[in-house]
Amino acid sequence: MRLEIPSDFLQHAGLTEQELRQELAIIFYKRGNVSLGKAAEFAHLHKIAFQRLLAERKIPLNYDVSDLEEDLKTLEQLDP
């Protein structure tokens, strides 16, 4: 699927194409539609840069109990 956004729309919105990509990535990430990695990829940012962008806007990471449990299992497997 391709979505074309007229340049005059971006101009009136006061956004560059990159800024629009970031805004859309943030919206979909906040809604839980996409993972952090997919959102960062869509925004053309490294994951860390996308996390910084979220932090600047005080948007929490989507991290729930199942994520914590998975991380704890991984740490237990790594512990010698």
N, C-alpha and C positions, 0 to 999 in steps of 0.2 A: 504494500500500500504506500502510496505517495501522497503527501499533503503539501500543497503549494500555498505559501503565505505571501501575498503581494508585498513588495518592498514598501509601498506607501502605508500599508497597515503597520508595519514595524516602525516606520518613521513616525507615524502619529502616536504610536504607543511609546515611543522613546526608547526602543529596544534594538539592540543588534541581534543578528541571528544567533550568536553565541549566548547572549543573555536570555533569549527566548528558550533556547535548548535547556539552559540551566533552570529556568522557571518551570518548564514542563517536567523536567526530571524531578525537581523538588516536589511538585504536586503529586506525581505518581508515586514517589517514594513515601511521602507522608500518608497517602491513602492506603499504602500497603500493596499497591498493584505491581510493584517491581522491587527487586532486591537493591541493596546498596551498590553492588557491583554493576548491575544493569543500568541503574540510574546514572552512575558516574560515567559509564561508557556512553550513554546517550548524550550526556552533557559535555562529552569530549574532555573529561577531567580524570586524573588519577584518583583512585579511591580516597586517598588521604586528602587531596585537594577538595573533593566533594564533601568529605566529613568536616573539613574546616568551614566550607560554605554553610553547611547545616548548623554548625556551632555558632557561626556569626549571626545566624538568624534565630538562634536558640531553639532549634528543632532537634528533639531527641532522636537518638538512633532507635530503630525498630529492633529491640532486643528483649526477648521474653524468656520465660522460665525454661522452655525447651531449648533455647539457644544456650542458656547458662549450663543446663545439664549436659548438653553435647560438649561444651567447652571443658567442663570438669572431667568428663570421660577421656577427652583427648589429653588433658594434663596428667591424668593418672597413668595413661599409657606411656607418656614421655618420662615420667618419674622413674629413675633407676632404682 
